[in-house]
Amino acid sequence: MTRIRECAKVRSTHDPMYEPVAPIRTRLARETGRLEKTSDFTVALAYPSPYRTGMSSLGYLQIYKAIQREPGMACVRAFLPDDEERAPLTYEALRPLSDHPVIAFSVAYELELAGVVRMLEASGLAALREERGEGDPFILAGGPLTFSNPLPARRVRRRDRDGRSRHACHRCAAHSP
């Protein structure tokens, strides 16, 4: 499956391909504890369930903080859109998920793999690693599923990370242009 990805920035806040921007801005305005940071190397930390579920995951929040604390790295978050037919946008950057060099999924249990597939395909990326090319983002997965039952996610992620996402992000940052 090859599909041409959209341009780097969302053309309008009303682009029907992407999730609506207004609810994202409202959610960000209501948050407390968000870490504002920019860097030349950005990791998209994706949660394959809606925002309210992802933000209740302590593991997801911890890896977000860990990436934000790393020098030379910044983290933007993405969630399965409420309207699953739309492509996800990263919350802080309001950019398509596919625009980021690294997409790190936090997967808690097997049923969330359907959300991983939906997010990747809606972003114009092949769900199976064998179908992605060198120009596609580096996809990795961490979270409880990757060390309690790693086999289901192996066909999606490029490398086995088994809970070592931060180290994988460092290696990706070192090899990025």
C-alpha positions as CSV (number, residue, x, y, z in Angstrom):
1,M,0.0,0.0,0.0
2,T,1.6,3.3,-1.1
3,R,-0.2,6.5,-0.6
4,I,1.1,10.0,-1.2
5,R,1.3,12.0,2.0
6,E,-0.2,15.4,2.4
7,C,1.9,18.6,2.7
8,A,3.8,19.4,5.8
9,K,1.4,21.9,7.4
10,V,-2.3,21.7,7.6
11,R,-3.6,24.1,5.1
12,S,-6.6,25.3,7.1
13,T,-8.2,24.7,10.4
14,H,-11.2,23.3,8.5
15,D,-9.3,20.7,6.4
16,P,-11.7,17.7,6.4
17,M,-8.8,15.2,6.1
18,Y,-7.5,16.0,9.6
19,E,-9.0,16.1,13.0
20,P,-10.4,19.6,13.9
21,V,-7.9,22.0,15.3
22,A,-10.3,23.9,17.6
23,P,-10.8,20.9,20.1
24,I,-7.1,20.4,20.2
25,R,-6.5,24.0,21.1
26,T,-9.2,23.9,23.8
27,R,-7.6,20.7,25.3
28,L,-4.2,22.3,25.3
29,A,-5.5,25.5,27.0
30,R,-7.0,23.4,29.8
31,E,-3.9,21.3,30.5
32,T,-1.7,21.8,33.4
33,G,1.9,20.5,33.5
34,R,2.5,20.6,29.8
35,L,6.2,21.1,29.0
36,E,6.8,23.7,26.2
37,K,9.9,22.9,24.2
38,T,11.2,23.2,20.7
39,S,14.2,21.4,19.1
40,D,15.6,20.5,15.7
41,F,14.7,16.8,16.4
42,T,11.1,16.1,17.3
43,V,9.6,12.8,18.3
44,A,5.8,12.3,17.8
45,L,4.6,10.3,20.9
46,A,1.4,8.7,19.8
47,Y,-1.3,7.0,21.9
48,P,-3.6,4.7,19.8
49,S,-6.7,5.7,21.8
50,P,-8.5,9.0,22.2
51,Y,-7.0,11.9,24.1
52,R,-8.9,11.3,27.4
53,T,-7.6,7.7,27.5
54,G,-4.0,8.6,26.5
55,M,-3.8,11.4,29.1
56,S,-4.9,9.0,31.8
57,S,-1.9,6.7,31.1
58,L,0.8,7.3,33.6
59,G,3.4,5.5,31.4
60,Y,2.5,7.7,28.5
61,L,2.9,10.8,30.6
62,Q,6.3,9.6,32.0
63,I,7.8,8.9,28.6
64,Y,6.5,12.4,27.4
65,K,8.4,14.0,30.3
66,A,11.5,11.9,29.7
67,I,11.7,12.9,26.1
68,Q,11.1,16.6,26.9
69,R,13.9,16.5,29.5
70,E,16.5,15.2,26.9
71,P,18.8,17.8,25.4
72,G,18.4,18.2,21.6
73,M,15.0,16.5,21.6
74,A,11.4,17.7,21.8
75,C,8.2,15.7,22.0
76,V,4.8,16.4,20.4
77,R,1.8,14.3,21.3
78,A,-0.8,12.6,19.0
79,F,-3.9,10.6,19.8
80,L,-6.4,8.6,17.9
81,P,-8.9,11.2,16.7
82,D,-12.4,11.2,18.1
83,D,-13.5,10.8,14.5
84,E,-11.5,7.8,13.5
85,E,-11.9,8.5,9.8
86,R,-9.7,11.6,10.1
87,A,-5.9,11.8,10.1
88,P,-4.3,12.6,13.5
89,L,-2.5,15.9,14.1
90,T,0.2,16.3,16.7
91,Y,-1.1,18.5,19.4
92,E,1.7,20.9,20.1
93,A,2.8,21.4,16.4
94,L,-0.6,20.9,14.7
95,R,1.2,18.9,12.0
96,P,0.4,15.6,10.5
97,L,1.8,12.6,12.3
98,S,3.7,11.5,9.2
99,D,5.8,14.7,9.2
100,H,7.9,13.6,12.1
101,P,11.1,11.6,11.7
102,V,10.2,9.3,14.6
103,I,6.8,8.1,15.7
104,A,6.8,6.4,19.1
105,F,3.7,4.5,20.0
106,S,2.8,3.7,23.6
107,V,0.7,0.5,23.5
108,A,-0.9,-0.8,26.7
109,Y,-2.8,-3.9,25.4
110,E,-3.6,-5.8,22.2
111,L,-6.8,-4.1,21.4
112,E,-4.9,-0.8,20.9
113,L,-3.1,-2.2,18.0
114,A,-6.2,-1.5,15.9
115,G,-5.7,2.2,16.8
116,V,-2.0,2.0,15.8
117,V,-3.1,0.7,12.4
118,R,-5.8,3.3,12.0
119,M,-3.5,6.2,12.9
120,L,-0.8,5.0,10.5
121,E,-3.1,4.4,7.6
122,A,-5.0,7.7,8.1
123,S,-1.6,9.4,8.1
124,G,-0.7,7.9,4.7
125,L,1.8,5.4,6.2
126,A,1.7,1.7,5.6
127,A,0.8,-0.2,8.8
128,L,3.2,-3.1,8.1
129,R,6.9,-2.3,8.4
130,E,7.7,-4.4,5.3
131,E,5.6,-2.0,3.2
132,R,7.3,1.2,4.5
133,G,10.3,2.8,2.7
134,E,13.4,4.5,3.8
135,G,11.7,7.9,3.5
136,D,9.0,7.0,6.0
137,P,9.3,7.9,9.7
138,F,11.0,5.4,12.0
139,I,8.2,3.7,13.9
140,L,8.8,2.2,17.4
141,A,6.6,0.9,20.1
142,G,6.9,0.8,23.8
143,G,4.5,0.3,26.7
144,P,3.2,-2.7,28.7
145,L,2.3,-4.7,25.6
146,T,5.8,-4.6,24.1
147,F,7.3,-6.5,27.1
148,S,4.3,-8.6,28.3
149,N,3.3,-9.8,24.8
150,P,5.7,-8.4,22.1
151,L,4.7,-10.6,19.2
152,P,1.5,-8.7,18.1
153,A,3.3,-5.4,17.5
154,R,6.3,-6.8,15.7
155,R,4.9,-6.4,12.2
156,V,4.1,-2.7,12.8
157,R,7.3,-1.3,14.4
158,R,10.6,-1.1,12.6
159,R,12.6,-2.3,15.6
160,D,11.9,-4.2,18.8
161,R,12.2,-1.8,21.6
162,D,10.9,-3.7,24.6
163,G,10.5,-0.6,26.8
164,R,13.7,1.1,25.7
165,S,12.1,3.9,23.7
166,R,14.3,6.7,25.0
167,H,17.5,5.0,23.9
168,A,16.0,4.3,20.4
169,C,15.1,8.0,20.1
170,H,18.7,8.9,20.9
171,R,20.0,6.6,18.2
172,C,17.4,8.1,15.7
173,A,18.5,11.6,16.6
174,A,22.1,10.8,16.1
175,H,21.4,9.5,12.5
176,S,18.9,12.2,11.4
177,P,20.0,14.8,8.8
